[in-house]
Amino acid sequence: MTEYLNETVFTWGATPLKFGAGAVDEIGWDLAKLGAQRVLIITDPGVAATGLPSRVADAAKAGGLTVDIFDRVHVEPTDDSIRDAIAYAGESTWDGFIGVGGGSAIDTAKAVNLYTTHPADLYDYVNKPIGEGLAPPAPLKPLVAVPTTAGTGSETTPVCVMDFLELQVKSGISHPYLRPDLAVIDPLLTLSMPPEVTAASGMDVLCHALESYTARPFHSFARHTPETRVAYNGSNPISDAWTEQALTLLARSFRKAVLNGGDLEARTDMMLAATFAGMGFGNAGVHIPHACAYPIAGRVREYRPGNYPQDVALVPHGESVSLTAPAAFRFTFPTDPGKHLHAADILDPRGADTTRDERERLPQVLTSLMRDIGIPNGLSGVGYTAHDVRPLVEGTMQQQRLLAVTPRTATEEDIEAVLTESLENW
């Protein structure tokens, strides 16, 4: 057998999809095909108020299934809210789960499926260094994801994320067993998304695509054994193809979806973009913007964005990711100028945002978009100051699973520079 020092193998996996207007009404048939008879729908109060989970439940019941609804998912899940959901699910026996909502609901459904199938302390499966990083001992029960936002791509990924309140940092669980068995993607479900939610969710899609596209190449890692190969294995030809398609759809429809939420064609493009980007980053991985986003979201003090719950301070995930994106891609530019410039050209095909400094091309395209759709102007726009940079650096450096995919080594000093540049983006 030939011995290689560097990796020569990459893996790629994705959730089977059912996509299109009206797809959600067929969910009873889909669940029965997966062998589920007693299913728990997991959603949040806002989505529950729309009546959509009840509609999903009716479709499942029409297929002969027994259904219950848990509607206490926390927007931006916390360790406490995850434990609450696990405890509720543990009061009965389920042979399948449905996550209905944004990434918060689908991530919570992944965690519930994991911890009720293979009970353990919450920290056992959480990624190091926050948790023990243990692998689930066997596959999980059937999980169907029904996204209602064009954002996280959680319906196609093997990852769930939560906020650890006492630690003031986010972390997550990453393993192929977490990937949903089916994603039912119905663009009609997103027509009522408010502009602020559309903008934040869309920035998450955009950063998924850009981070996975510019991630450290799979062949630059040390050689893995079959047992040690991880879900995030670096940029590769298949992930690149999906993320380029996502960028094309975003260029065509992102602004339209924010400014005219009733545009079904734009909404369909955004749902496809979220799915394509998820199929890219769910295998290649994400890096600096997401690593920085976790402490940004975890340490927020007073910021309350419009059309999100107002009872607690929060930075929506898509916003928290986007705030450092211009500076992050300025930092990663030297590793592959061609990819950075190509991404900028896809997003801005007419060259409306041009600069003589090639390193500034992608950051300029991003800041122009962020201004147009109402994203806050940097960290200062969500309440952070220069005095907060060091604690944010500390939280970011805990995200080694993500930073390992950064295409160039990011030291504490590098992350501090990225965060400082991101206090204001324009």
Secondary structure, DSSP 4 states (H G I P E B T S, - for coil): ----SB----------EEESTTGGGGHHHHHHHTT-SEEEEE--HHHHHTTHHHHHHHHHHHTT-EEEEE--PPSS-BHHHHHHHHHHHTTS--SEEEEEESHHHHHHHHHHHHHHHS---HHHHSPTTTS--PPPSS----EEEEE-SSS--GGG-SEEEEEETTTTEEEEEE-GGGS-SEEEE-GGGGTT--HHHHHHHHHHHHHHHHHHHTSPBGGGSBPPPTTT--S---B-HHHHHHHHHHHHHHHHHHHHHHH-TT-HHHHHHHHHHHHHHHHHHHHH---HHHHHHHHHHHT--S---TTS-SSS----HHHHHHTTHHHHHHHHGGG-HHHHHHHHHHHSTT--S--SSGGGHHHHHHHHHHHHHT--SSGGGGT--GGGHHHHHHHHHT-HHHHTTSSS---HHHHHHHHHHTT---
